[in-house]
Amino acid sequence: MIGSPLFTKLTLTLQGGRRFVGSAPRNSPGNLYIQSARLNGGPLDAPVITHQQAEAGGVLECDMGPTPSTWGSAWRGTPLPSGR
C-alpha cells in the first residue's frame, strides 16, 4: 500500500544491481497528497505495488498536491490472505 511519501527521492539498491527509485519531486509540507502515480512510466491506478514489482526494480513516480484526491481513497481492493 502506498501512502504519502516522506521524501522527494529514494533509491533502493537491490540484489543483482537492480534499483527501485521512488520519486515525488513536488513533495513538500504544502503538497501532502498523492494526486496520481506512475510505475515505470505507466499509470498506477491503485495505491498498491507488489513485492515482486518492487524487487524487479524500476521507478515509482508520485504526483503530489495540496488537497486530498480520490486516487488512493477511492480504491477498494481485496485484502491479501492472512500470513502474506
N, C-alpha and C positions, 0 to 999 in steps of 0.2 A: 504494500500500500504506500502510495506516495503522498507525503504531506508537504507543507510549505518548507522549503529548504532554509538552512541557516547559513548559506554560503552563496557566493556568486559563481564559484567554480571549484570543482573537486575532481581529482584524478586518482583512481584506484589502479594500481599495477597488479595484474592478475597472473596466475600461473601461466607459463608459456609465453610471457612477454605481452600478453593482451592487456588492453587498458579499457576501463569503463570511466567515462567522463560525465559528470553532472554539471550542467551549466544553467545559470539563472542570472544573466548579466544585469537585469533591471531590478534584482532583489535589493530591497532597502527597507528601513523602518516604515516608510510610507507605502511600499509595494509588497504587502504580505501575502497576497493571494495568487494562487496559480490560476491563470486565465485559460491556458491551453498548454499542451506539451507535445513534443515530438520525440520519437525514438528512432535513431539512425535516419533522420530526415523525414520519416513518415509520421502522420498524425497518430497520437496516442489517445484513443477515445475513452479509455478508462484509467483511473488513477492507480494502476497496478502494473508491475512488471514481475516476471517470474525470476527465480534464482538462475535458471538456465539462460534467460535473456541477458541478465547482468554478467554472468560468468563468461558468456561468449564475447564480451567486450562491445564497445560501441559508445554512442553519445545520447544522453537524455537531456533535452533542452526544455526548460520551463519558461514560459512567458508569464511574467509577474505583473500584477496590477494592484490598485489601491482599494478595490471593493471585492467582496466575495463573488464568485461566479458559480454557475451550475456545473462546471466541468467535473469537479470531484464530488460535490454534494448530491448530484442527481444520480450517481452510479449506485446501482443496487445489485451487486454481483453476488454470486453464490459463494458462501464461505468454503474454505478448504476443509477436508475431513480432519478430525482430531489427530494429533500426532505428527502433522506435517509442519 
